[in-house]
């Protein structure tokens, strides 16, 4: 299982990619993003949600004296189905 630091590193890479796409979209040139890039933004949003959920699971397990390595990356349907 990945450590918290590894999970944070993965989240940081996803955020960097997301920011790069947002910057391209908003660069003022009017070109915007193509359909594939818009799709990738949506994929990034879901993947970020999944990895933040994994970190929350790990922290909760640790808080209650349990092994954080039993936390698992949940599928997109589960994570995206949460109400905020």
Secondary structure, 3 states (H helix, E strand, C coil): CCCHHHHHHHHHHHHHHHHHHHHHHCCCCCCCCCHHHHHHHHHHHHHHHHHHHHHHHHHHHHHCCCCHHHCCCCCHHHHHCCCC
